[in-house]
Structures are given as C-alpha cells and as structure tokens.
Amino acid sequence: MWRRACPRNPILRLGKKTHGLGAAWGNRRPYATGIRNCSGLAVQPTTGTLFCATNERDLLGDNLPPDYVTSVKENGFYGWPWFYIGDNQDPRHANQRSDLRGHVTVPDVLIQPHSAPLGLAFNTGKQFPAAWEGDAFVALHGSWNRSLHTGYKIVRLPFKDGKPTGEYQDFVIGFTAGEHDVWGRPVDVAFARDGAMLFSDDGNGVVYRVSYKAK
C-alpha cells in the first residue's frame, strides 16, 4: 500500500540529502531537479554557468505555464511535476508535496507559454555587435496546442555582467501568420567559426545562415 511521504520521515530526509529535492531515487545524484524538459543546454562562455531552455507542461490552457530559460543552480529544484514558476501548484497535484512549497527555484527568463524553446547557444562575439557578446539565442519551435500561434522564431536574450536581464527580443521572425499558416519551425541554433549564426528548421528540412554587416 502506498503511503503519502511525510517531510519528517527519516527515510525521506535521507533521500533528499542523497538524491536532491523532489527527485526520484536512483544510483546517481542529480545536479538539479524538477526541470520538466531541458531541450537546450549550453554553458555561458564568460562565466561558465550552465543554462537550460525548458519546455514546460501542457493542458493548463493557452497561457499557463510559461516556458523558460534559466541558469541551472546546483541542488536547485524547479517544480516539476508538483509546482511551476515558484509556488504555483499544478492543479492536477493539488495538496501534494506541501514540503516542497517555498523551495522552488524561479527561472531567470520566462517565455510565452507553448512557445516550445529548443536549441540554445551563446554569441561568440566574433561578428555581431560587441554589445551582444555573451548573449543567448534560442530557437522557439512553436505551439501545437494553443488557439493562437506563438513561437516559430529565433529570440535574443540580453545579458548584463554575465547574467540574463530577464527579457527577450525577436531576432528572426516570419515563419507564421494568423492562426493556421506556418512556414517553418526553428529547432536548433549555433554559431559558426566566423561568428555567423546557423539555425535549423525541421518544417522545411533546411539550415539557415544569418550574418551581420555593419552599415
């Protein structure tokens, strides 16, 4: 018979210590837990900080919960499956794991829900404006379960002093219009040796190259 875990249970306390907060038990200790789908993983070159682009959960409506890009903190717990974006409890798990409330790490940059961030890369600074060096670029694959489309673009996440400012800006757009028309779905992003951006599109089976030329 299954018994609800009690936060004062010594076995549960031992599990938290050896396996991480909210983690399933196994033979390896996770670096961080509660991240639903880290589809893009990269290291910020100037700080060595690990960053993750995450697809959040579905079936909570058009506008919940936000996807996100975040630094991944050692021993951090990001909520899945009980909470999202801090202490917002998933209604499908109401009144479960109250011991985790107040321990959920809030992500650095929230992305419009169902944008489906995938690839993540940091600008090497060899071609684009110097002010963009170290900024992150993310491929948004696009929504499949939202009444109005979102995503389907490449976005830039500005950084200051090695940390994200919390905002993001459109960088490459034009793959969708209206509620039904879609011409491409960005998947991954990378930077070539000359500093040009490369990104893949599985809607068309192509790779685009984006270069910068100063006026």
SVG drawing of the C-alpha trace seen along z (x, -y; Angstrom):
<svg xmlns="http://www.w3.org/2000/svg" viewBox="-8 -52 44 54">
<polyline fill="none" stroke="black" stroke-width="0.4" points="0.0,0.0 1.3,-3.5 1.6,-5.9 2.0,-9.7 5.5,-10.7 5.8,-12.8 8.5,-15.5 9.6,-14.4 10.1,-10.8 13.8,-9.9 13.8,-7.9 12.5,-10.9 15.1,-13.2 17.9,-10.8 16.5,-10.7 16.6,-14.5 20.2,-14.5 21.5,-11.9 19.3,-12.4 18.2,-16.0 15.0,-17.8 11.9,-16.3 13.9,-13.8 13.2,-10.2 15.6,-7.8 18.3,-6.1 22.0,-5.3 23.2,-8.8 22.8,-12.1 21.2,-14.8 22.8,-18.2 19.4,-19.9 15.8,-18.5 12.2,-19.5 13.1,-20.6 10.4,-19.0 12.2,-19.1 15.6,-20.7 15.6,-20.6 18.5,-23.1 21.7,-23.0 24.6,-25.4 27.4,-27.0 27.7,-30.8 31.2,-31.4 32.3,-34.3 31.0,-32.8 31.0,-29.1 27.3,-29.0 25.1,-26.2 21.9,-27.3 18.8,-25.4 15.9,-26.1 12.9,-24.3 9.6,-23.2 7.0,-23.4 3.9,-21.3 0.7,-21.3 -3.1,-21.0 -3.3,-24.1 -4.7,-26.4 -3.3,-28.8 -1.5,-31.0 -0.1,-28.6 2.6,-27.9 5.4,-29.9 8.3,-28.1 11.6,-29.4 15.4,-29.8 17.4,-29.7 20.7,-29.2 20.8,-25.8 21.7,-26.0 23.3,-23.1 20.8,-21.4 18.1,-23.7 14.5,-22.4 12.4,-23.9 9.0,-22.4 8.1,-19.6 5.6,-17.9 4.1,-19.5 4.7,-23.2 5.6,-25.7 7.3,-29.1 7.8,-29.2 5.0,-28.1 2.2,-27.8 0.8,-24.4 -0.2,-22.2 -4.0,-21.6 -3.5,-18.0 -1.4,-17.6 -3.4,-19.7 -2.4,-19.3 0.5,-17.1 4.1,-17.6 3.5,-20.6 7.0,-20.0 8.4,-21.4 6.5,-24.7 8.9,-27.6 11.8,-25.6 11.0,-26.0 13.7,-28.0 12.1,-30.6 13.7,-30.6 15.6,-33.6 13.7,-34.3 10.0,-33.4 9.0,-32.7 5.4,-33.0 3.6,-29.7 3.8,-27.0 6.5,-28.7 8.5,-25.4 12.1,-26.6 14.5,-24.1 18.1,-24.9 20.2,-27.4 23.5,-29.0 25.7,-31.9 27.0,-34.5 30.8,-34.2 31.2,-37.9 33.1,-37.4 30.6,-39.0 27.5,-40.6 27.7,-43.9 30.1,-43.9 27.2,-44.7 25.7,-41.3 28.7,-39.2 27.7,-36.6 24.0,-37.0 21.9,-33.9 19.9,-33.0 17.1,-30.5 15.1,-28.6 11.3,-28.7 9.8,-25.7 6.3,-26.9 3.0,-26.0 0.9,-23.0 -1.8,-23.2 -2.6,-26.9 -5.6,-28.6 -3.3,-31.4 0.2,-30.6 3.2,-31.7 6.9,-30.9 8.2,-30.0 11.2,-32.3 14.7,-32.9 14.9,-35.2 17.8,-37.0 18.2,-37.1 20.3,-40.1 22.9,-39.5 24.5,-42.1 27.5,-41.2 27.1,-37.6 23.5,-37.3 20.3,-37.5 18.3,-40.7 15.0,-38.8 13.7,-40.0 13.9,-38.6 13.7,-40.1 12.7,-38.8 15.7,-38.2 14.5,-36.1 10.7,-36.1 8.4,-35.4 7.6,-31.7 3.9,-32.1 0.9,-34.4 -2.6,-34.2 -4.0,-31.2 -3.1,-28.4 -0.3,-29.3 3.1,-28.1 6.1,-28.1 8.9,-26.9 9.8,-25.6 13.2,-26.6 14.9,-23.7 18.5,-24.4 20.9,-27.3 24.7,-27.5 27.5,-29.9 30.0,-29.2 33.7,-29.9 33.3,-33.2 30.6,-34.3 27.6,-33.8 24.5,-32.2 23.3,-28.9 19.8,-27.6 17.9,-24.5 14.2,-24.3 12.6,-20.9 9.5,-22.3 11.5,-22.7 14.5,-20.5 17.0,-23.3 19.7,-25.2 19.8,-29.0 22.9,-31.2 22.4,-34.6 25.4,-37.0 25.9,-40.6 27.1,-43.5 27.7,-46.9 26.3,-49.9"/>
</svg>
